[in-house]
Amino acid sequence: RHEKVLEQAKKIPFENYEEVVFVSKSFGTYVAGWLADTCSLKVKQLYLTPLPETFPYIKGDNSVIAAVTGVNDYFTDAQALQEICEKEGVLCLTIPEVGHRLEHPTDFNRNYEILKMVTDLI
């Protein structure tokens, strides 16, 4: 599977861009972190609901814009993510009352606020 990711990434002329930002979610955070690390890509990362497998790619080298998770995310320990981000000097946005989908189950206005908070990070 990793080979397919590398095969596709090699088709992208990253050197033609002044800045590249990977916005990834869930399993995609692991793939984005792995790809940037493996290919030594100079990209910015915005990790939405990163999995624990992504944690090693959260580094204090200015490559990670932020990590965003919900307090009720059943795939990620929000406290562990917060601790890693604090250690690395990375912004961690932990949103109350939401889980892995980063949406409130009944409050549409809250979902709009969450979307705005996330898009304002970029």
Legacy VTK file of the C-alpha trace (Angstrom):
# vtk DataFile Version 3.0
C-alpha trace
ASCII
DATASET POLYDATA
POINTS 122 float
0.000 0.000 0.000
2.830 2.360 0.796
4.192 1.771 -2.703
0.983 3.098 -4.264
1.195 6.266 -2.192
4.806 6.809 -3.238
3.950 6.088 -6.864
1.237 8.757 -6.870
3.328 11.272 -4.924
6.209 11.010 -7.389
3.881 12.388 -10.076
3.463 15.660 -8.178
6.045 18.388 -8.923
6.257 19.680 -5.343
9.228 21.864 -6.307
6.910 23.965 -8.507
5.037 25.303 -5.473
6.091 27.936 -2.977
4.129 26.260 -0.217
2.338 22.923 0.081
-0.193 22.186 2.805
-1.511 18.720 3.547
-4.902 18.823 5.257
-5.593 15.305 6.411
-8.058 13.496 8.621
-7.997 10.274 10.592
-5.990 7.572 8.759
-4.975 10.216 6.229
-2.957 11.968 8.953
-0.735 8.929 9.228
-0.347 8.705 5.444
0.440 12.437 5.155
2.980 12.323 7.975
4.603 9.171 6.641
4.782 10.551 3.095
6.328 13.856 4.158
8.848 12.056 6.350
9.724 9.331 3.829
10.131 11.731 0.911
11.656 14.581 2.977
8.916 16.900 1.738
8.874 20.459 3.025
5.128 20.661 3.609
2.869 22.105 6.254
0.481 19.691 7.952
-2.959 20.253 9.430
-3.933 17.055 11.222
-7.655 16.568 11.845
-8.414 13.778 14.330
-4.956 12.225 14.057
-4.608 8.579 14.984
-2.001 7.510 17.566
0.109 6.220 14.654
0.446 9.844 13.533
1.895 11.047 16.841
5.554 10.405 15.851
5.086 12.849 12.946
3.998 15.671 15.245
7.289 17.498 15.517
8.236 20.943 16.709
9.918 21.854 13.431
7.173 24.225 12.206
5.848 21.616 9.773
2.636 21.016 11.729
0.177 23.906 11.705
-2.063 22.254 14.276
-3.689 19.047 15.426
-7.443 19.057 15.949
-9.497 16.473 17.798
-12.749 16.104 19.663
-12.810 15.370 23.374
-14.992 12.336 22.635
-12.845 10.963 19.784
-12.892 7.190 20.257
-9.794 6.656 18.066
-7.515 9.168 19.771
-6.700 9.957 23.367
-7.219 13.728 23.360
-5.098 14.137 26.502
-2.171 12.215 24.986
-2.410 14.308 21.820
-2.461 17.500 23.888
0.653 16.408 25.785
2.578 15.591 22.609
1.607 18.895 21.031
2.618 20.839 24.146
5.968 19.034 24.242
6.601 19.828 20.563
5.232 23.378 20.650
2.397 22.557 18.244
-1.062 24.071 18.516
-3.617 21.485 19.641
-7.274 22.327 19.302
-9.400 19.999 21.433
-13.084 20.585 20.795
-15.564 19.764 23.564
-18.768 17.793 22.927
-17.604 16.268 19.631
-15.978 13.025 18.597
-14.017 11.700 15.647
-16.307 13.306 13.074
-15.665 16.762 14.574
-19.362 17.499 14.532
-21.946 18.000 17.194
-24.768 15.460 16.888
-27.617 17.972 17.204
-26.322 21.541 17.053
-25.901 22.800 13.475
-24.681 26.221 14.648
-21.969 24.539 16.715
-20.902 22.585 13.625
-20.573 25.830 11.706
-18.415 27.270 14.513
-16.199 24.173 14.444
-15.804 24.409 10.671
-14.843 28.074 10.999
-12.308 27.317 13.757
-10.647 24.674 11.596
-10.586 26.710 8.383
-9.183 29.716 10.262
-6.102 27.606 11.062
-5.016 27.540 7.435
LINES 1 123
122 0 1 2 3 4 5 6 7 8 9 10 11 12 13 14 15 16 17 18 19 20 21 22 23 24 25 26 27 28 29 30 31 32 33 34 35 36 37 38 39 40 41 42 43 44 45 46 47 48 49 50 51 52 53 54 55 56 57 58 59 60 61 62 63 64 65 66 67 68 69 70 71 72 73 74 75 76 77 78 79 80 81 82 83 84 85 86 87 88 89 90 91 92 93 94 95 96 97 98 99 100 101 102 103 104 105 106 107 108 109 110 111 112 113 114 115 116 117 118 119 120 121
